[in-house]
Each structure stands twice: as C-alpha cells, then as structure tokens.
C-alpha cells in the first residue's frame, strides 16, 4: 500500500457475500463514494453454517460467480478480489482489516439466522477495534422492520404482508456500477485460493456449465431475455413442467447477481406498458411474477422475525404431529423410486441437474410430507444439499407452507393425487418420459398411473412393475387414513399439553421432554451407493415420533459425486439465541466489555469475547425420542446423465396450483392465505410459537 502524504484518508473493506455484483450494490457504491481506497473481499467459511454446508452444485455456482466478480472488479480498477479461507469469518475480517490498514468495513445485509448472529458479532468485534462498520440493504425491496401492520407488529400471513408492500413508497431505483475503484497496493494482503470442488466432482460440474452461466452480467442477460420473452405468457405457461416457460432467475437472485430492485422496477414498467395496451395476459403475468418476488421477500421477513422457522413449525400445535421416522422411505423418495411417475421424475431430475420446476418442487415435497409423512426438515435439508438455487429462507417457507406449519399454509389434511397432478402439469407425459426412460414407451393414457395399465400394455412397453419400475410405495387410500389418524393424535396431544399449561403443570409453550435426541443408525452414516438397478426395498413398520426431527446430513463432506454422505447422528443442545442487531451502523469504540449482554427487540445477544470461533447452535432439543424403523438396503441412485435443462422456475417457491380433484382448495392457485384447515378446528388453539420463551431455554 502506498504511503506518505499522498495516502488516501480512508481505506474501506467491502465484504461480499450473497451480493456478487457491482451493479446496484449499496456497500460497494458507498465505499467508492468515500474517495478512498476500496478493498473488495470474500471470506469462505462454510463450517460456520453447521448442517447447512453448501451442496456440490451450489458450490460450483459460487466458484463461477466469484471468478466473474473478480474480473468485473479488475475492469473497474481494483487490484483483485481478496479471498480468504477460514473457519471463523470474524477472525478473518479482523486480520484483513489489520493487514490493509482499513478504517471502514461495509457489507450488505443477510437475514437467515446464522448470518444475523454472525453480522452482529462482526459489528461488535470490529467496532471495539475502532473500525467504522456500516451495513446496507441490497437483498430486499424493504427491510423487515419497515413492513408492519396497523398495530406496529410483524405480519404473520403473506397476503396482507404483500399488500402492505405494494402500498408503500416504491423502493429506490437501482444504482449504476461505480465508475472506478482504487484498491491501492495489496501486496501485503494475502489471498487464498478457494477450493470448491474435488476431483470426483469436476466431471459432473462440467455438465452444469453447458446449461448455466453464473455471474452478474449473465444474470442481467437472462433477466432481459425473460422480460422480453416468456414474461408476456407467464400467466398461461408457468405451470408447464415439460418446457422452459419460467424465469430461471432464482440462482442469480440467491447469490445476489441480480438486483431485486432492478427486477421490481423493470417488471412494473412492463406491467404499465401492457396495461396501457390492454394486454390482460401480460399484465396478469407481471402481477404473478411480482407475487413470486413477494414470496421471496416474505421468506426473509419470516426468517428475520422468527429465526427458528427453518427448524420448528410456526404453529404451536404442529409440534405434536407424529412424523414417520423411516430412512427407507427417505431413501426411496430421494432416489425417485416411489412408484409415482411424476414424483420419481422430479427427484431424478433434481439429482442429475440440481434443478426442479417450482410446480414439481411442490409435488415432491407434498408427497414427502403428506403421503410418506416424513419430517419436513429432512426434505428441506435434501433440497439444500442438491439445488442450484438452494436458499435457506425460501426453502423453509416452502416446506413450512406444504406441511401446514404456517398460519396461511396449505391444509395438512389435504393430499394431492400425483396422478391428477401429473396430467395437470405434464399432460402429455413428456417430462416423465425424459426422466424415467423405463416408462418412455408407455401410452400417455397410463403414463401417470402405470399400475392401472392392462398387462398387455405394460408388456408392449417393456415394463414389469416391481422389477424395472416399482409399485407404489404407499397406496393413497392408506396414506389418507394414516394422515387422519396422525392428525387426531396431534390434536389430542395438543389438547393435553394445553390442559397441562392451564393447570400450571408446564411453563410456556415449550415442550419439557427430557427424552434423548433422535439418532440415526450407524449404517446410514457411511452408506455406499450401489448404482445397480434399484429394487424398492421392503419397508419395515415406520416409527412415529412427535418431534422436530434432526435432518440427515447429505453433504457433510465435499464428496458428492458417487457416494452418499453420512446421516447426521444427533442434535446438539441449544444455547440462548443471540439477537439480531438493531443498529445498522456501528461507530468506532475504544474498548468493549467482554461478555457484554446486548438487548434488542424481544430477545438478547451475548458476545463471548475476543475473536475466537464460536458456534451458535440454533437447534432446539426440547423433543427427544429414539428412531424406529428399518434400514434401507444399498440401492442405486438415478442416472446422472445430462439430457438438457428444459424445466423452468420462478425466482422463489410459488404457491402451488390447486389439485384437479380438490375443488374446495382452488383458491390456493392465487392465494396462500386459505384458512379453511384452521377454520375447521375452531375449538383448537392455533397459537404462534413463542420464540422468545423457547430461545431463552438453555
């Protein structure tokens, strides 16, 4: 770095995370306006995320996006993007600030609970070192604390939340990239080579590059192509799973390569244009697409106001639902061997490409929760491990919605028939034929329910049910009966718990069980994947447990290509949940008291001193049970050969269409706020979980 009288008065470290763009990046723009030197930096510390270590395809996208960002920064005059590999982000940033002599740290907000805790600690530690820390909004149209109801409280349902957003002053217009960035001499600032893949993953990752082009400039091209093409027919074509008719923008939005404010403003301009032209389809398509953006906003809003929403149901009575703990079901589902073609096609596409059309996401997750009755967090974690656009906040919203865990969630007692869903979203069976080649010769009449096909038709198509394609793992009538029994048990347990609370036998809404946490069999922790022909295993009696089950960890290591990683064996005990920082800007301080308790909002955060690595375990182990159920024999995964990316997506999890055989729920097509399920149980208590009470148990 240069010295002497000509040295810049300020030097600012810009900490990049999920904001990998130079356009409309408030932190980068603010740093450039200081007229001093700017040090762009990225810290890779995935161990801090605990069970949410990024999956293979997500890591591939990140690696490509960082290369693109580095090239863009160099074109603006920066020396390079400084990259650091660490197990402690705070320690890495502190060392970076010291080595560069920086006086400021700028970064953009994130809203998942792990990031909220980390960001608070960053501000505390660096402010104690005399560093000015400022954070900005680059990920949302409105900050979560800006959108409140008439009583000044956070919304708990999506529709009133989004209606309030649409009535607010429009968000600021997107900013242009800085004209120039001067990072000065970074010779004394080391930079690590970040490794996001191992040798076994490179072949599979190379296939991704044929279908996707990460990077903020490519995101801009993809967005321009969408608003000038599929958007006009979005309202009509968005449900089709057998063609690319949706935006394909969700990975770009997740990694911050595309500004949500830019998306909002340009889509609104299109909507205004089509409204003036009386183009009803185009206008409706814009409204539906903006609603998808609203769902993305709401997912962050929910994560901010309910930081445990990725682990616990928002409705208190769902704590008592007796989930089926059965690794056999879980393995068969993720391998695409359930015997229901649309579900199996979706799961095989997910494994092969890291991608799923949003309607297929709803189908496979609904089957997981309603038919197999597996814990929704298992499915959410598998999505996290395998999706290109894996997003903790959006995935938590989607899985909570499907499992009926939200006040405006889908009815838990509703089971969609995969056969009817297949003819709705894949009417000609092309999607199923693409991903289930063993069914390719089956006529469209039987493609979504081969078990009903005449034997002569099956023989002509070369299908032997139970051999080269499985019989249904669970009959729908049986699943409906089991679900009704489970719901009855849930309400009985909820009523008993409520009675105990009213009689003073139990404090608060928390569960006081002292039973041990659920553990998974050791055989599943080092399970090798046999890629021979899959035969659906005979299932043992599933065990039901009333708990927020620990998610089997699918990506505990970098090896993902040919083996399945271990299933996590235990919960860790909960510590008091640190609170979200209430201040956006921290000014320099001369010193900081170690162990100082910082109160903000309804809960508290504790800083435990120094820069030593701390783990913030947000999991609650109030429910403790043992696992029952059989062990899945070694079976093969679906073929991972690439056949092209022809499915589509919306930026976030869109509310699913109503089932073709469920007329009472047709409102779900445009509104996720159906209350019919809760309205049918007015005598029950539909309380929101008291996160403040739960979080302070230790």
URTA-V628928 format. One record per pair of residues at least 6 apart in sequence whose ideal C-beta (glycine too) atoms are under 6 Angstrom apart, sorted by the first residue. I is the first residue (numbers start at 1). J is the second residue. Records with the same first field share a line. If there is no record, write none. Layout:
BEGIN
I = J, J
END
This chain:
BEGIN
1 = 184, 185
2 = 185
8 = 36, 37
9 = 36
10 = 34, 36, 103
11 = 36, 37, 101, 102, 103
12 = 31, 34, 38, 104, 106
13 = 39, 41, 96, 97, 102, 105
14 = 27, 28, 31, 38, 40, 106
15 = 41, 107
16 = 42
18 = 255, 256
19 = 25, 108, 138, 256
20 = 65, 69, 255, 256, 257
21 = 216, 257
22 = 72, 177
23 = 177
24 = 174, 175, 259, 262
25 = 138
26 = 136, 138
27 = 106, 107, 108, 136
29 = 175
30 = 106
31 = 38, 106
32 = 178, 181
37 = 182, 183, 184
38 = 181, 183
39 = 100, 183
40 = 73, 78, 81
41 = 82, 96
42 = 83
43 = 84, 86, 89, 92
44 = 85, 194
45 = 86, 87, 89
46 = 53, 54
47 = 87
49 = 114
51 = 553
52 = 384
53 = 555
55 = 385, 386, 555
56 = 201, 560
57 = 354, 388
58 = 390
59 = 196
60 = 205, 208
61 = 214, 251, 388
63 = 196
64 = 214
65 = 214, 215, 255
68 = 215
70 = 81
73 = 81
76 = 180, 181
77 = 180, 181, 182
78 = 181, 183
79 = 183, 186
82 = 189, 191
83 = 191, 192, 194
84 = 92, 192
85 = 192, 194
86 = 92
87 = 613
88 = 613
89 = 118
90 = 121, 122, 125, 611
91 = 611
94 = 611
97 = 131
99 = 188, 189
100 = 189
104 = 132
105 = 126, 131, 133
106 = 134
107 = 135
108 = 136, 138
109 = 135, 137
111 = 300, 303, 304
112 = 303, 392, 393
113 = 307, 618
116 = 580
117 = 578, 616
120 = 581, 605
123 = 133, 581, 586
124 = 607
125 = 611
126 = 133
127 = 133, 586, 589
128 = 589, 592
130 = 588
132 = 587, 588
133 = 586
134 = 585
135 = 584
137 = 143
140 = 297, 300
141 = 171, 264, 297
144 = 301, 304
147 = 164
149 = 155
154 = 305
155 = 161
156 = 407
157 = 407, 408, 673
158 = 298, 408, 672
159 = 673
161 = 298
162 = 294
171 = 261
174 = 259, 261, 262
197 = 205
198 = 558
200 = 561
201 = 561
204 = 561
207 = 642
211 = 645
216 = 257
219 = 252, 257, 258
223 = 258
226 = 247
227 = 270
230 = 245
231 = 285
232 = 282
234 = 285, 289
235 = 281, 284, 285, 288
237 = 245
238 = 246
239 = 359, 425, 657
241 = 357, 359, 360, 425, 426, 431
242 = 426, 430, 431
244 = 646, 648
245 = 648
246 = 648, 649, 650
247 = 650, 651
248 = 649
249 = 651
250 = 389, 649, 651
251 = 388, 389
252 = 258
253 = 651
254 = 389, 391
267 = 286, 289, 290
270 = 286
271 = 283, 286
274 = 282, 283
275 = 283
292 = 650, 651, 652, 654
295 = 652
296 = 651, 652
299 = 393, 394, 397
300 = 393
302 = 309, 397
303 = 309, 393
306 = 691
308 = 691
309 = 396
310 = 392, 396
311 = 548, 619
312 = 548
313 = 405
314 = 405, 406, 688, 689
315 = 405, 686
316 = 509, 687, 689
317 = 494
318 = 405
320 = 490, 493, 494, 546
321 = 490
322 = 486, 489, 544, 546
323 = 375, 545
324 = 373, 374, 542, 544
325 = 543, 545, 627, 629
326 = 542, 629
327 = 524, 632
328 = 537, 539, 630, 632
329 = 372, 374
330 = 374, 378
331 = 632
332 = 338, 473
333 = 368
334 = 347, 382
335 = 637
336 = 344, 347, 348, 638
337 = 470, 534, 536
338 = 344, 473
339 = 470, 471, 472, 473
340 = 418
341 = 432, 436, 448
342 = 363, 418, 422
343 = 364, 367, 418
344 = 436
345 = 431, 432, 435, 436
346 = 356, 360, 364
347 = 364
348 = 435, 638
349 = 435
350 = 356, 386
351 = 638
352 = 640
354 = 387, 388
355 = 388
357 = 647, 648
358 = 649, 650, 654
359 = 425
362 = 656
363 = 421
365 = 379, 402
366 = 402, 416
368 = 374, 379
369 = 376, 402, 403
370 = 415
371 = 474, 479
375 = 549
376 = 399, 403
377 = 551
378 = 551
380 = 395, 399
381 = 551
382 = 554
383 = 395
384 = 390
385 = 554, 555
394 = 652, 653
398 = 653
400 = 406
401 = 409, 410
402 = 410
404 = 412
408 = 672, 673
411 = 677
413 = 487
415 = 480
416 = 659
417 = 661
419 = 448, 449
420 = 659, 660, 661
422 = 448
423 = 448
424 = 660
426 = 432
428 = 444
429 = 444, 447
432 = 447
433 = 440
438 = 468, 469
441 = 461
442 = 450, 461
446 = 453
463 = 469
465 = 471
470 = 536
498 = 685
500 = 506
506 = 512
508 = 693
509 = 690
510 = 622, 694
511 = 622, 623
513 = 623, 624
515 = 624, 625
516 = 624
517 = 570, 571, 621, 624
518 = 549, 550, 625, 627
519 = 569, 570
520 = 567, 569
521 = 631
523 = 631
524 = 567
525 = 566, 567
527 = 564
528 = 563
529 = 563, 564, 637
530 = 634, 636
531 = 636
532 = 636
534 = 635, 636
537 = 632, 633
540 = 629, 630
542 = 629
543 = 628, 629
545 = 625
547 = 623, 625
550 = 568, 571
552 = 567, 568
553 = 568
554 = 565
555 = 565
556 = 565, 566
557 = 565
571 = 619, 621
572 = 617
573 = 621
574 = 620, 621
575 = 617
576 = 696, 698
577 = 603, 695
578 = 605
579 = 600, 603, 604, 605
582 = 600
594 = 609
596 = 607
597 = 604, 606
598 = 605
602 = 692
603 = 692, 695
608 = 614
620 = 694
655 = 672
657 = 669
658 = 665, 666, 668, 669
667 = 674
668 = 674
678 = 686
END
